[in-house]
Amino acid sequence: MGLLDNTTQQAYYDGNDHGNYQFTSLDNIINQFIIAYVGENKIIPKTKRTDVAFHAQRALQELSFDTLKSCKAQEITVPATLQMTLPQDYVNYTKVSWVDSSGIKHVLYPTSKTSNPSFNPLQNSDGEFKLQAIGDLVSTNKNVVLDGEYKDIVVGMQISGAYIPPGTVVHATENASGITTIEMADGVGALANLVTPKIPFTTNDITNSGTTLTFTKTDSSLVLPQKSSHTVIVENLDWTAVDGSVQAYKISADAAADIVNVKIGMLVSHEYFPIGTKVVNVYDTTIVVDQLPSKRALTNSGEITFVSPDADTDTWSNYKSATPSENQDDYQDDTYWPAEGSRYGLDPQHAQANGSFYIDCVSGKIHFSSNISGKTVILDYISDSLGTDAEMQVHKFAEEAMYKHIAYAILSTSSLPIHQQLAPRFKKEKFATTRQAKLRLSNLKLEELTQILRGKSKQIKH
């Protein structure tokens, strides 16, 4: 015995398309709408199939958001970064939860009291968006010793200040004993062409200590502060600059422990590497980069600064490093609230120990609280059902609602007077069939409701 689509019972159970009879494809919806609604002596005498297809896709999108049941979910293990990338076809979430060892979900609650700003530009003590340092200038010397360690100063930055010729940039940096020393060059990196600092309108060379130097990025964007975890300075590295050699793209360290904090995606800040050189692999004692070093020294060794292009904001850093308030326990008893008798007026949304999250729409990531690290998290979400052909299906409970949505959309966008007269009627039918579909898809069962309501007769002591 087979169905109308000639699928036999044996073929159904042998296949993988189980439970699909409850759905009908969007293509079938379009075909059946044209048969029933379009033609001579029908509601819509004439329309293009492309118009019907467009309004059918829009109807499927709208019904997917709050009427059709969402079956989409993604499971991940939360890494140490406490971040989860949103799925490709994500529109909104219905529930975020972590799973315990028994496979039971524990709902995570969204927090509206924090966020991840797009960036936090570096500020000096006066609140100005400037990166400044005090240096000692010596004539005929391209090196400038600064008054401290400045990890935010990287190769390629422009330098301005007293006695500094226009177009001067940072050519190299060296950090030792908490002091940063920079090497200056002109805009093309030619050290020999650098004009030595001189007193204005005189020819006397000078030695000027305590000169305030301002460092800016070449694209004039604001400098983002680098935290210790985003800037790594490694000494005693070796590299070569031979074209056509795989070895030329490798930087070698003395021990694997020396480069354990160097991560893929970090930028290389060094005079012999082009600006924008990126780390593409780290393994054992070897770092692989995507650009060849300069040929000025075929073989070289020394210190290299690695900078992460994605610096965390202070808000996100504090949120992910803090112990959630719902998990701060005095370890005296089995409660999470050490202040006994002080729970009156407690906000129920915070009276839980499952953890919290918020979604950063700019970066497209979910950020979790610190107590979720290493746990399995399930994201139940909704899409617009137009991601793939397999998704373009409509539950048969909502089939009539689809027809009314399409009919109203076509009639309301038509300029014919008869269509304008019919539009209000189909608008009412669209809302009525949508409500009916929502009720049917809510899957309410009388026996299940009765079982739940039986517990309502129990007295709860206050």
Secondary structure, DSSP 8 states (H G I E B T S, - for coil): -B-TT--BHHHHHHSS-TTGGGEEEHHHHHHHHHHHHBSTTSSBS---HHHHHHHHHHHHHHHHHHTS---EEEEEE--TT-EEE--TT--EEEEEEEE-TTS-EEE-EE-SS----S------TTS-S-EEEEEEEETT--EEEESS--TT--TT-EEEETT--TT-EEEEEEEETTEEEEEEE-TT--GGG----B-TTS--B-EEEEEEEEEE-TT--------GGGEEEEEEEEEE--TT-GGGGEEE-S-GGGGTT--TT-EEE-TTS-TT-BEEEEETTEEEESS---TTSSEEEEEEEEE-S----HHHHHHHHS--GGG---SSSS-S--STT--TT--GGGS-SS-EEEEETTTTEEEE-GGGTT-EEEEEEE--S-SSGGG-EEEGGGHHHHHHHHHHHHHHT---HHHHHHHHHHHHHHHHHHHHHHHHHTT--HHHHHHHHHGGGS----
